[in-house]
Amino acid sequence: MKWICKQSRTGAVALWQLRLSFSVFLGILEKIVMKNDKMLKKLTKLLTKRAERFIL
């Protein structure tokens, strides 16, 4: 990758690294969610039931 402005180069590199680390973090999070899919479904059901009780 080539950058046009030298001044914004460090900011762009930092942003690119941040984006890269964020995508890695999202990938890890997705793997955790895939493993805990059943638990997540139970948790969402429980939360929706509690929310319905709170609203009603």
PQR file of N, CA, C, O and H, with PARSE charges and radii, in Angstrom:
ATOM      1  N   MET A   1       0.832  -1.195   0.000 -0.4000 1.5000
ATOM      2  CA  MET A   1       0.000   0.000   0.000 -0.0000 2.0000
ATOM      3  C   MET A   1       0.873   1.254   0.000  0.5500 1.7000
ATOM      4  O   MET A   1       1.851   1.352   0.741 -0.5500 1.4000
ATOM      5  N   LYS A   2       0.502   2.187  -0.832 -0.4000 1.5000
ATOM      6  CA  LYS A   2       1.233   3.456  -0.881 -0.0000 2.0000
ATOM      7  C   LYS A   2       0.322   4.568  -0.396  0.5500 1.7000
ATOM      8  O   LYS A   2      -0.866   4.617  -0.712 -0.5500 1.4000
ATOM      9  H   LYS A   2      -0.292   2.107  -1.434  0.4000 1.0000
ATOM     10  N   TRP A   3       0.914   5.450   0.375 -0.4000 1.5000
ATOM     11  CA  TRP A   3       0.160   6.580   0.919 -0.0000 2.0000
ATOM     12  C   TRP A   3       0.590   7.857   0.221  0.5500 1.7000
ATOM     13  O   TRP A   3       1.778   8.059  -0.028 -0.5500 1.4000
ATOM     14  H   TRP A   3       1.880   5.410   0.632  0.4000 1.0000
ATOM     15  N   ILE A   4      -0.364   8.718  -0.098 -0.4000 1.5000
ATOM     16  CA  ILE A   4      -0.086   9.956  -0.827 -0.0000 2.0000
ATOM     17  C   ILE A   4       0.538  10.995   0.100  0.5500 1.7000
ATOM     18  O   ILE A   4       1.589  11.549  -0.224 -0.5500 1.4000
ATOM     19  H   ILE A   4      -1.329   8.553   0.104  0.4000 1.0000
ATOM     20  N   CYS A   5      -0.080  11.269   1.234 -0.4000 1.5000
ATOM     21  CA  CYS A   5       0.427  12.275   2.167 -0.0000 2.0000
ATOM     22  C   CYS A   5       1.285  11.622   3.238  0.5500 1.7000
ATOM     23  O   CYS A   5       0.899  10.611   3.824 -0.5500 1.4000
ATOM     24  H   CYS A   5      -0.934  10.820   1.497  0.4000 1.0000
ATOM     25  N   LYS A   6       2.452  12.205   3.490 -0.4000 1.5000
ATOM     26  CA  LYS A   6       3.322  11.695   4.550 -0.0000 2.0000
ATOM     27  C   LYS A   6       2.768  12.052   5.923  0.5500 1.7000
ATOM     28  O   LYS A   6       2.941  11.306   6.886 -0.5500 1.4000
ATOM     29  H   LYS A   6       2.766  13.026   3.014  0.4000 1.0000
ATOM     30  N   GLN A   7       2.104  13.193   6.004 -0.4000 1.5000
ATOM     31  CA  GLN A   7       1.578  13.675   7.277 -0.0000 2.0000
ATOM     32  C   GLN A   7       0.476  12.754   7.805  0.5500 1.7000
ATOM     33  O   GLN A   7       0.433  12.457   8.999 -0.5500 1.4000
ATOM     34  H   GLN A   7       1.963  13.800   5.221  0.4000 1.0000
ATOM     35  N   SER A   8      -0.399  12.313   6.934 -0.4000 1.5000
ATOM     36  CA  SER A   8      -1.515  11.459   7.362 -0.0000 2.0000
ATOM     37  C   SER A   8      -1.149   9.976   7.351  0.5500 1.7000
ATOM     38  O   SER A   8      -1.986   9.122   7.645 -0.5500 1.4000
ATOM     39  H   SER A   8      -0.365  12.555   5.964  0.4000 1.0000
ATOM     40  N   ARG A   9       0.098   9.677   7.013 -0.4000 1.5000
ATOM     41  CA  ARG A   9       0.518   8.281   6.909 -0.0000 2.0000
ATOM     42  C   ARG A   9       0.410   7.541   8.240  0.5500 1.7000
ATOM     43  O   ARG A   9      -0.123   6.432   8.295 -0.5500 1.4000
ATOM     44  H   ARG A   9       0.778  10.370   6.774  0.4000 1.0000
ATOM     45  N   THR A  10       0.912   8.149   9.305 -0.4000 1.5000
ATOM     46  CA  THR A  10       0.881   7.487  10.614 -0.0000 2.0000
ATOM     47  C   THR A  10      -0.550   7.281  11.088  0.5500 1.7000
ATOM     48  O   THR A  10      -0.876   6.241  11.661 -0.5500 1.4000
ATOM     49  H   THR A  10       1.345   9.049   9.260  0.4000 1.0000
ATOM     50  N   GLY A  11      -1.401   8.269  10.851 -0.4000 1.5000
ATOM     51  CA  GLY A  11      -2.810   8.148  11.229 -0.0000 2.0000
ATOM     52  C   GLY A  11      -3.507   7.058  10.442  0.5500 1.7000
ATOM     53  O   GLY A  11      -4.302   6.293  10.989 -0.5500 1.4000
ATOM     54  H   GLY A  11      -1.136   9.113  10.386  0.4000 1.0000
ATOM     55  N   ALA A  12      -3.201   6.991   9.142 -0.4000 1.5000
ATOM     56  CA  ALA A  12      -3.821   5.978   8.287 -0.0000 2.0000
ATOM     57  C   ALA A  12      -3.342   4.580   8.667  0.5500 1.7000
ATOM     58  O   ALA A  12      -4.127   3.631   8.676 -0.5500 1.4000
ATOM     59  H   ALA A  12      -2.555   7.613   8.698  0.4000 1.0000
ATOM     60  N   VAL A  13      -2.062   4.455   8.978 -0.4000 1.5000
ATOM     61  CA  VAL A  13      -1.503   3.163   9.390 -0.0000 2.0000
ATOM     62  C   VAL A  13      -2.116   2.726  10.709  0.5500 1.7000
ATOM     63  O   VAL A  13      -2.464   1.560  10.892 -0.5500 1.4000
ATOM     64  H   VAL A  13      -1.424   5.225   8.971  0.4000 1.0000
ATOM     65  N   ALA A  14      -2.243   3.682  11.632 -0.4000 1.5000
ATOM     66  CA  ALA A  14      -2.850   3.369  12.929 -0.0000 2.0000
ATOM     67  C   ALA A  14      -4.299   2.937  12.742  0.5500 1.7000
ATOM     68  O   ALA A  14      -4.759   1.993  13.385 -0.5500 1.4000
ATOM     69  H   ALA A  14      -1.960   4.630  11.484  0.4000 1.0000
ATOM     70  N   LEU A  15      -5.016   3.630  11.860 -0.4000 1.5000
ATOM     71  CA  LEU A  15      -6.407   3.281  11.572 -0.0000 2.0000
ATOM     72  C   LEU A  15      -6.497   1.899  10.940  0.5500 1.7000
ATOM     73  O   LEU A  15      -7.381   1.112  11.278 -0.5500 1.4000
ATOM     74  H   LEU A  15      -4.642   4.396  11.338  0.4000 1.0000
ATOM     75  N   TRP A  16      -5.572   1.605  10.012 -0.4000 1.5000
ATOM     76  CA  TRP A  16      -5.557   0.305   9.340 -0.0000 2.0000
ATOM     77  C   TRP A  16      -5.263  -0.807  10.339  0.5500 1.7000
ATOM     78  O   TRP A  16      -5.891  -1.865  10.291 -0.5500 1.4000
ATOM     79  H   TRP A  16      -4.854   2.244   9.737  0.4000 1.0000
ATOM     80  N   GLN A  17      -4.315  -0.578  11.243 -0.4000 1.5000
ATOM     81  CA  GLN A  17      -3.984  -1.563  12.273 -0.0000 2.0000
ATOM     82  C   GLN A  17      -5.156  -1.769  13.223  0.5500 1.7000
ATOM     83  O   GLN A  17      -5.441  -2.892  13.637 -0.5500 1.4000
ATOM     84  H   GLN A  17      -3.805   0.281  11.282  0.4000 1.0000
ATOM     85  N   LEU A  18      -5.831  -0.680  13.564 -0.4000 1.5000
ATOM     86  CA  LEU A  18      -6.997  -0.752  14.439 -0.0000 2.0000
ATOM     87  C   LEU A  18      -8.106  -1.557  13.771  0.5500 1.7000
ATOM     88  O   LEU A  18      -8.763  -2.380  14.408 -0.5500 1.4000
ATOM     89  H   LEU A  18      -5.600   0.233  13.228  0.4000 1.0000
ATOM     90  N   ARG A  19      -8.303  -1.308  12.488 -0.4000 1.5000
ATOM     91  CA  ARG A  19      -9.314  -2.031  11.723 -0.0000 2.0000
ATOM     92  C   ARG A  19      -8.979  -3.514  11.663  0.5500 1.7000
ATOM     93  O   ARG A  19      -9.858  -4.367  11.791 -0.5500 1.4000
ATOM     94  H   ARG A  19      -7.769  -0.639  11.970  0.4000 1.0000
ATOM     95  N   LEU A  20      -7.703  -3.810  11.467 -0.4000 1.5000
ATOM     96  CA  LEU A  20      -7.238  -5.195  11.391 -0.0000 2.0000
ATOM     97  C   LEU A  20      -7.446  -5.907  12.717  0.5500 1.7000
ATOM     98  O   LEU A  20      -7.947  -7.031  12.752 -0.5500 1.4000
ATOM     99  H   LEU A  20      -6.990  -3.117  11.363  0.4000 1.0000
ATOM    100  N   SER A  21      -7.061  -5.252  13.811 -0.4000 1.5000
ATOM    101  CA  SER A  21      -7.221  -5.861  15.131 -0.0000 2.0000
ATOM    102  C   SER A  21      -8.698  -6.023  15.472  0.5500 1.7000
ATOM    103  O   SER A  21      -9.083  -6.984  16.138 -0.5500 1.4000
ATOM    104  H   SER A  21      -6.654  -4.338  13.783  0.4000 1.0000
ATOM    105  N   PHE A  22      -9.521  -5.086  15.019 -0.4000 1.5000
ATOM    106  CA  PHE A  22     -10.958  -5.169  15.261 -0.0000 2.0000
ATOM    107  C   PHE A  22     -11.568  -6.348  14.510  0.5500 1.7000
ATOM    108  O   PHE A  22     -12.436  -7.044  15.037 -0.5500 1.4000
ATOM    109  H   PHE A  22      -9.208  -4.305  14.479  0.4000 1.0000
ATOM    110  N   SER A  23     -11.109  -6.572  13.269 -0.4000 1.5000
ATOM    111  CA  SER A  23     -11.627  -7.705  12.491 -0.0000 2.0000
ATOM    112  C   SER A  23     -11.197  -9.029  13.107  0.5500 1.7000
ATOM    113  O   SER A  23     -11.955  -9.999  13.090 -0.5500 1.4000
ATOM    114  H   SER A  23     -10.404  -6.007  12.840  0.4000 1.0000
ATOM    115  N   VAL A  24      -9.983  -9.076  13.652 -0.4000 1.5000
ATOM    116  CA  VAL A  24      -9.502 -10.270  14.347 -0.0000 2.0000
ATOM    117  C   VAL A  24     -10.346 -10.515  15.586  0.5500 1.7000
ATOM    118  O   VAL A  24     -10.735 -11.648  15.867 -0.5500 1.4000
ATOM    119  H   VAL A  24      -9.366  -8.288  13.666  0.4000 1.0000
ATOM    120  N   PHE A  25     -10.629  -9.442  16.331 -0.4000 1.5000
ATOM    121  CA  PHE A  25     -11.463  -9.522  17.525 -0.0000 2.0000
ATOM    122  C   PHE A  25     -12.861 -10.026  17.174  0.5500 1.7000
ATOM    123  O   PHE A  25     -13.424 -10.857  17.886 -0.5500 1.4000
ATOM    124  H   PHE A  25     -10.313  -8.522  16.103  0.4000 1.0000
ATOM    125  N   LEU A  26     -13.419  -9.519  16.073 -0.4000 1.5000
ATOM    126  CA  LEU A  26     -14.742  -9.961  15.631 -0.0000 2.0000
ATOM    127  C   LEU A  26     -14.730 -11.428  15.227  0.5500 1.7000
ATOM    128  O   LEU A  26     -15.690 -12.153  15.487 -0.5500 1.4000
ATOM    129  H   LEU A  26     -12.962  -8.843  15.495  0.4000 1.0000
ATOM    130  N   GLY A  27     -13.648 -11.866  14.591 -0.4000 1.5000
ATOM    131  CA  GLY A  27     -13.512 -13.270  14.212 -0.0000 2.0000
ATOM    132  C   GLY A  27     -13.487 -14.185  15.419  0.5500 1.7000
ATOM    133  O   GLY A  27     -14.126 -15.237  15.421 -0.5500 1.4000
ATOM    134  H   GLY A  27     -12.868 -11.277  14.379  0.4000 1.0000
ATOM    135  N   ILE A  28     -12.745 -13.786  16.450 -0.4000 1.5000
ATOM    136  CA  ILE A  28     -12.669 -14.556  17.694 -0.0000 2.0000
ATOM    137  C   ILE A  28     -14.036 -14.585  18.367  0.5500 1.7000
ATOM    138  O   ILE A  28     -14.486 -15.628  18.844 -0.5500 1.4000
ATOM    139  H   ILE A  28     -12.226 -12.931  16.449  0.4000 1.0000
ATOM    140  N   LEU A  29     -14.686 -13.432  18.399 -0.4000 1.5000
ATOM    141  CA  LEU A  29     -16.015 -13.325  19.004 -0.0000 2.0000
ATOM    142  C   LEU A  29     -17.017 -14.217  18.278  0.5500 1.7000
ATOM    143  O   LEU A  29     -17.864 -14.854  18.903 -0.5500 1.4000
ATOM    144  H   LEU A  29     -14.321 -12.585  18.012  0.4000 1.0000
ATOM    145  N   GLU A  30     -16.910 -14.254  16.944 -0.4000 1.5000
ATOM    146  CA  GLU A  30     -17.803 -15.092  16.144 -0.0000 2.0000
ATOM    147  C   GLU A  30     -17.594 -16.572  16.448  0.5500 1.7000
ATOM    148  O   GLU A  30     -18.558 -17.334  16.516 -0.5500 1.4000
ATOM    149  H   GLU A  30     -16.222 -13.736  16.436  0.4000 1.0000
ATOM    150  N   LYS A  31     -16.340 -16.983  16.632 -0.4000 1.5000
ATOM    151  CA  LYS A  31     -16.042 -18.377  16.977 -0.0000 2.0000
ATOM    152  C   LYS A  31     -16.630 -18.741  18.333  0.5500 1.7000
ATOM    153  O   LYS A  31     -17.180 -19.828  18.510 -0.5500 1.4000
ATOM    154  H   LYS A  31     -15.556 -16.364  16.577  0.4000 1.0000
ATOM    155  N   ILE A  32     -16.509 -17.823  19.289 -0.4000 1.5000
ATOM    156  CA  ILE A  32     -17.061 -18.049  20.632 -0.0000 2.0000
ATOM    157  C   ILE A  32     -18.578 -18.187  20.552  0.5500 1.7000
ATOM    158  O   ILE A  32     -19.167 -19.056  21.194 -0.5500 1.4000
ATOM    159  H   ILE A  32     -16.061 -16.940  19.145  0.4000 1.0000
ATOM    160  N   VAL A  33     -19.203 -17.320  19.757 -0.4000 1.5000
ATOM    161  CA  VAL A  33     -20.660 -17.354  19.607 -0.0000 2.0000
ATOM    162  C   VAL A  33     -21.104 -18.655  18.942  0.5500 1.7000
ATOM    163  O   VAL A  33     -22.117 -19.235  19.332 -0.5500 1.4000
ATOM    164  H   VAL A  33     -18.724 -16.614  19.235  0.4000 1.0000
ATOM    165  N   MET A  34     -20.351 -19.117  17.939 -0.4000 1.5000
ATOM    166  CA  MET A  34     -20.698 -20.367  17.264 -0.0000 2.0000
ATOM    167  C   MET A  34     -20.628 -21.546  18.227  0.5500 1.7000
ATOM    168  O   MET A  34     -21.452 -22.458  18.161 -0.5500 1.4000
ATOM    169  H   MET A  34     -19.528 -18.645  17.622  0.4000 1.0000
ATOM    170  N   LYS A  35     -19.642 -21.527  19.123 -0.4000 1.5000
ATOM    171  CA  LYS A  35     -19.506 -22.600  20.110 -0.0000 2.0000
ATOM    172  C   LYS A  35     -20.624 -22.545  21.139  0.5500 1.7000
ATOM    173  O   LYS A  35     -21.153 -23.576  21.556 -0.5500 1.4000
ATOM    174  H   LYS A  35     -18.972 -20.786  19.178  0.4000 1.0000
ATOM    175  N   ASN A  36     -20.973 -21.345  21.538 -0.4000 1.5000
ATOM    176  CA  ASN A  36     -21.969 -21.172  22.594 -0.0000 2.0000
ATOM    177  C   ASN A  36     -23.330 -20.780  22.032  0.5500 1.7000
ATOM    178  O   ASN A  36     -24.066 -20.012  22.652 -0.5500 1.4000
ATOM    179  H   ASN A  36     -20.543 -20.508  21.199  0.4000 1.0000
ATOM    180  N   ASP A  37     -23.662 -21.309  20.859 -0.4000 1.5000
ATOM    181  CA  ASP A  37     -24.911 -20.929  20.190 -0.0000 2.0000
ATOM    182  C   ASP A  37     -26.137 -21.341  20.993  0.5500 1.7000
ATOM    183  O   ASP A  37     -27.086 -20.567  21.121 -0.5500 1.4000
ATOM    184  H   ASP A  37     -23.064 -21.933  20.355  0.4000 1.0000
ATOM    185  N   LYS A  38     -26.125 -22.553  21.535 -0.4000 1.5000
ATOM    186  CA  LYS A  38     -27.269 -23.027  22.313 -0.0000 2.0000
ATOM    187  C   LYS A  38     -27.443 -22.199  23.577  0.5500 1.7000
ATOM    188  O   LYS A  38     -28.557 -21.824  23.941 -0.5500 1.4000
ATOM    189  H   LYS A  38     -25.355 -23.183  21.431  0.4000 1.0000
ATOM    190  N   MET A  39     -26.330 -21.920  24.238 -0.4000 1.5000
ATOM    191  CA  MET A  39     -26.374 -21.116  25.453 -0.0000 2.0000
ATOM    192  C   MET A  39     -26.879 -19.706  25.140  0.5500 1.7000
ATOM    193  O   MET A  39     -27.651 -19.124  25.903 -0.5500 1.4000
ATOM    194  H   MET A  39     -25.425 -22.224  23.943  0.4000 1.0000
ATOM    195  N   LEU A  40     -26.432 -19.173  24.010 -0.4000 1.5000
ATOM    196  CA  LEU A  40     -26.836 -17.833  23.591 -0.0000 2.0000
ATOM    197  C   LEU A  40     -28.338 -17.777  23.309  0.5500 1.7000
ATOM    198  O   LEU A  40     -29.001 -16.799  23.654 -0.5500 1.4000
ATOM    199  H   LEU A  40     -25.805 -19.646  23.390  0.4000 1.0000
ATOM    200  N   LYS A  41     -28.871 -18.826  22.683 -0.4000 1.5000
ATOM    201  CA  LYS A  41     -30.311 -18.874  22.409 -0.0000 2.0000
ATOM    202  C   LYS A  41     -31.110 -18.906  23.705  0.5500 1.7000
ATOM    203  O   LYS A  41     -32.127 -18.225  23.831 -0.5500 1.4000
ATOM    204  H   LYS A  41     -28.333 -19.621  22.403  0.4000 1.0000
ATOM    205  N   LYS A  42     -30.645 -19.699  24.667 -0.4000 1.5000
ATOM    206  CA  LYS A  42     -31.317 -19.767  25.966 -0.0000 2.0000
ATOM    207  C   LYS A  42     -31.282 -18.411  26.664  0.5500 1.7000
ATOM    208  O   LYS A  42     -32.269 -17.970  27.253 -0.5500 1.4000
ATOM    209  H   LYS A  42     -29.818 -20.252  24.564  0.4000 1.0000
ATOM    210  N   LEU A  43     -30.129 -17.766  26.583 -0.4000 1.5000
ATOM    211  CA  LEU A  43     -29.951 -16.462  27.215 -0.0000 2.0000
ATOM    212  C   LEU A  43     -30.868 -15.416  26.591  0.5500 1.7000
ATOM    213  O   LEU A  43     -31.472 -14.615  27.304 -0.5500 1.4000
ATOM    214  H   LEU A  43     -29.328 -18.124  26.103  0.4000 1.0000
ATOM    215  N   THR A  44     -30.976 -15.419  25.260 -0.4000 1.5000
ATOM    216  CA  THR A  44     -31.849 -14.450  24.594 -0.0000 2.0000
ATOM    217  C   THR A  44     -33.311 -14.704  24.926  0.5500 1.7000
ATOM    218  O   THR A  44     -34.084 -13.762  25.097 -0.5500 1.4000
ATOM    219  H   THR A  44     -30.485 -16.069  24.681  0.4000 1.0000
ATOM    220  N   LYS A  45     -33.697 -15.987  25.019 -0.4000 1.5000
ATOM    221  CA  LYS A  45     -35.077 -16.309  25.413 -0.0000 2.0000
ATOM    222  C   LYS A  45     -35.370 -15.783  26.806  0.5500 1.7000
ATOM    223  O   LYS A  45     -36.419 -15.187  27.051 -0.5500 1.4000
ATOM    224  H   LYS A  45     -33.069 -16.753  24.880  0.4000 1.0000
ATOM    225  N   LEU A  46     -34.427 -16.010  27.720 -0.4000 1.5000
ATOM    226  CA  LEU A  46     -34.582 -15.552  29.096 -0.0000 2.0000
ATOM    227  C   LEU A  46     -34.691 -14.029  29.161  0.5500 1.7000
ATOM    228  O   LEU A  46     -35.533 -13.482  29.872 -0.5500 1.4000
ATOM    229  H   LEU A  46     -33.574 -16.494  27.521  0.4000 1.0000
ATOM    230  N   LEU A  47     -33.824 -13.359  28.405 -0.4000 1.5000
ATOM    231  CA  LEU A  47     -33.831 -11.892  28.395 -0.0000 2.0000
ATOM    232  C   LEU A  47     -35.115 -11.337  27.795  0.5500 1.7000
ATOM    233  O   LEU A  47     -35.648 -10.342  28.286 -0.5500 1.4000
ATOM    234  H   LEU A  47     -33.139 -13.804  27.827  0.4000 1.0000
ATOM    235  N   THR A  48     -35.619 -11.972  26.734 -0.4000 1.5000
ATOM    236  CA  THR A  48     -36.868 -11.488  26.138 -0.0000 2.0000
ATOM    237  C   THR A  48     -38.041 -11.706  27.082  0.5500 1.7000
ATOM    238  O   THR A  48     -38.938 -10.866  27.158 -0.5500 1.4000
ATOM    239  H   THR A  48     -35.187 -12.781  26.335  0.4000 1.0000
ATOM    240  N   LYS A  49     -38.044 -12.823  27.800 -0.4000 1.5000
ATOM    241  CA  LYS A  49     -39.105 -13.070  28.781 -0.0000 2.0000
ATOM    242  C   LYS A  49     -39.081 -12.010  29.875  0.5500 1.7000
ATOM    243  O   LYS A  49     -40.122 -11.487  30.271 -0.5500 1.4000
ATOM    244  H   LYS A  49     -37.316 -13.506  27.738  0.4000 1.0000
ATOM    245  N   ARG A  50     -37.888 -11.704  30.355 -0.4000 1.5000
ATOM    246  CA  ARG A  50     -37.760 -10.677  31.400 -0.0000 2.0000
ATOM    247  C   ARG A  50     -38.167  -9.311  30.883  0.5500 1.7000
ATOM    248  O   ARG A  50     -38.801  -8.530  31.592 -0.5500 1.4000
ATOM    249  H   ARG A  50     -37.042 -12.129  30.033  0.4000 1.0000
ATOM    250  N   ALA A  51     -37.799  -9.029  29.642 -0.4000 1.5000
ATOM    251  CA  ALA A  51     -38.158  -7.743  29.037 -0.0000 2.0000
ATOM    252  C   ALA A  51     -39.669  -7.628  28.872  0.5500 1.7000
ATOM    253  O   ALA A  51     -40.252  -6.572  29.115 -0.5500 1.4000
ATOM    254  H   ALA A  51     -37.284  -9.663  29.066  0.4000 1.0000
ATOM    255  N   GLU A  52     -40.303  -8.738  28.452 -0.4000 1.5000
ATOM    256  CA  GLU A  52     -41.761  -8.739  28.299 -0.0000 2.0000
ATOM    257  C   GLU A  52     -42.446  -8.509  29.643  0.5500 1.7000
ATOM    258  O   GLU A  52     -43.414  -7.754  29.728 -0.5500 1.4000
ATOM    259  H   GLU A  52     -39.829  -9.596  28.254  0.4000 1.0000
ATOM    260  N   ARG A  53     -41.950  -9.151  30.681 -0.4000 1.5000
ATOM    261  CA  ARG A  53     -42.508  -8.962  32.023 -0.0000 2.0000
ATOM    262  C   ARG A  53     -42.359  -7.516  32.472  0.5500 1.7000
ATOM    263  O   ARG A  53     -43.270  -6.939  33.067 -0.5500 1.4000
ATOM    264  H   ARG A  53     -41.163  -9.765  30.613  0.4000 1.0000
ATOM    265  N   PHE A  54     -41.201  -6.940  32.179 -0.4000 1.5000
ATOM    266  CA  PHE A  54     -40.920  -5.565  32.583 -0.0000 2.0000
ATOM    267  C   PHE A  54     -41.824  -4.579  31.847  0.5500 1.7000
ATOM    268  O   PHE A  54     -42.320  -3.617  32.434 -0.5500 1.4000
ATOM    269  H   PHE A  54     -40.462  -7.408  31.696  0.4000 1.0000
ATOM    270  N   ILE A  55     -42.032  -4.833  30.545 -0.4000 1.5000
ATOM    271  CA  ILE A  55     -42.877  -3.951  29.734 -0.0000 2.0000
ATOM    272  C   ILE A  55     -44.339  -4.095  30.141  0.5500 1.7000
ATOM    273  O   ILE A  55     -45.049  -3.099  30.280 -0.5500 1.4000
ATOM    274  H   ILE A  55     -41.629  -5.614  30.069  0.4000 1.0000
ATOM    275  N   LEU A  56     -44.792  -5.344  30.333 -0.4000 1.5000
ATOM    276  CA  LEU A  56     -46.190  -5.588  30.709 -0.0000 2.0000
ATOM    277  C   LEU A  56     -46.380  -5.297  32.175  0.5500 1.7000
ATOM    278  O   LEU A  56     -47.487  -5.440  32.695 -0.5500 1.4000
ATOM    279  H   LEU A  56     -44.216  -6.153  30.220  0.4000 1.0000
TER
END
